Amino acid sequence: QVQPVESGGGLVQAGGSLRLSCTASGSIFSIVAVTWYRQAPGKRRELVAMVFNSGTTNYADSVKGRFTISRDNAKNTVYLQMNSLKPEDTAVYYCNLRGEWGKGTLVTVSS
């Protein structure tokens, strides 16, 4: 089992940027798809972005054009670059690797 550990969250003003990292305990080379999810207070966990090992990416409509997901298989790390952040992006962000969840990293966007 490959365990993910998220980092990079914090407090940022609206319009700012953050880069989240998801570092795996082992190789992610063979993992076809890696995903970022988020869960806002009182809401259900939702898919934010997905990257395949082919390089293909998919995004939730709410983050298209603002967020970029990427993976570095050599570093066993997946990134989520978040630009033009909005207060509604406030949530705990989770990485999922082949069904394994990390503990999440909190992103708070102030208005």
C-alpha positions as CSV (number, residue, x, y, z in Angstrom):
1,Q,0.0,0.0,0.0
2,V,1.2,3.5,-0.9
3,Q,0.3,6.1,1.8
4,P,-0.1,9.7,0.8
5,V,0.9,12.7,2.9
6,E,-0.4,16.1,2.0
7,S,1.3,19.4,2.7
8,G,1.3,23.0,1.6
9,G,-2.0,24.2,3.0
10,G,-2.4,27.5,4.9
11,L,-4.1,30.8,5.1
12,V,-4.2,33.0,2.1
13,Q,-6.1,36.1,0.9
14,A,-8.5,35.9,-2.0
15,G,-6.7,36.1,-5.3
16,G,-3.6,34.5,-3.8
17,S,-1.9,31.2,-4.6
18,L,-0.8,28.0,-2.9
19,R,0.9,24.8,-4.0
20,L,-0.1,21.6,-2.4
21,S,2.0,18.5,-2.4
22,C,1.1,14.9,-2.0
23,T,4.1,12.7,-1.2
24,A,3.7,9.0,-1.4
25,S,5.4,6.4,0.8
26,G,6.4,4.4,-2.2
27,S,6.4,4.6,-6.0
28,I,3.5,6.1,-7.8
29,F,4.8,5.1,-11.2
30,S,2.3,2.3,-11.7
31,I,-0.7,4.2,-10.3
32,V,-2.8,5.1,-13.4
33,A,-4.7,8.0,-11.9
34,V,-4.0,10.2,-8.9
35,T,-6.7,12.5,-7.5
36,W,-7.1,15.5,-5.3
37,Y,-10.4,15.9,-3.4
38,R,-11.6,18.6,-1.0
39,Q,-14.2,18.8,1.7
40,A,-15.6,22.1,3.0
41,P,-17.2,22.4,6.4
42,G,-20.7,20.8,6.3
43,K,-20.3,19.6,2.7
44,R,-19.5,16.3,1.0
45,R,-16.1,15.5,-0.2
46,E,-15.7,16.4,-3.9
47,L,-13.3,15.6,-6.7
48,V,-11.1,18.6,-7.6
49,A,-8.6,17.3,-10.1
50,M,-7.2,14.1,-11.5
51,V,-4.0,13.3,-13.4
52,F,-3.3,10.1,-15.3
53,N,0.2,8.7,-15.9
54,S,-0.3,9.6,-19.5
55,G,-0.4,13.2,-18.5
56,T,-4.1,13.7,-19.2
57,T,-5.8,15.8,-16.6
58,N,-9.4,16.4,-15.6
59,Y,-10.8,19.2,-13.4
60,A,-14.0,20.1,-11.6
61,D,-15.7,23.0,-13.4
62,S,-15.3,25.2,-10.3
63,V,-11.5,25.1,-10.5
64,K,-10.9,24.9,-14.3
65,G,-8.5,27.6,-15.4
66,R,-7.3,28.3,-11.8
67,F,-5.9,25.0,-10.6
68,T,-3.2,22.8,-12.2
69,I,-2.5,19.2,-11.2
70,S,0.8,17.6,-12.0
71,R,2.8,14.5,-11.0
72,D,6.5,13.8,-10.7
73,N,6.9,10.0,-10.7
74,A,10.6,10.3,-9.9
75,K,9.8,12.1,-6.7
76,N,6.7,10.1,-5.9
77,T,4.9,13.4,-5.6
78,V,1.7,14.9,-7.0
79,Y,1.1,18.7,-6.9
80,L,-1.9,21.0,-7.0
81,Q,-1.1,24.5,-8.0
82,M,-3.9,26.8,-7.0
83,N,-4.2,30.3,-8.3
84,S,-6.8,33.0,-8.0
85,L,-8.1,31.5,-4.9
86,K,-11.6,32.3,-3.7
87,P,-13.2,32.0,-0.2
88,E,-15.3,29.1,-1.6
89,D,-12.1,27.1,-2.1
90,T,-11.7,26.9,1.7
91,A,-11.6,23.2,2.6
92,V,-9.5,20.3,3.7
93,Y,-7.7,19.0,0.6
94,Y,-7.0,15.3,0.3
95,C,-4.9,13.2,-2.0
96,N,-6.0,9.7,-3.1
97,L,-3.6,7.1,-4.3
98,R,-5.2,3.8,-5.4
99,G,-7.9,4.1,-2.8
100,E,-5.6,5.3,0.0
101,W,-6.4,8.6,1.7
102,G,-4.0,11.0,3.4
103,K,-5.0,13.0,6.5
104,G,-5.5,16.2,4.4
105,T,-4.2,19.7,4.5
106,L,-6.3,22.7,5.4
107,V,-6.6,25.6,2.9
108,T,-8.3,28.8,4.2
109,V,-9.0,31.6,1.9
110,S,-10.0,34.9,3.5
111,S,-12.1,37.6,1.7
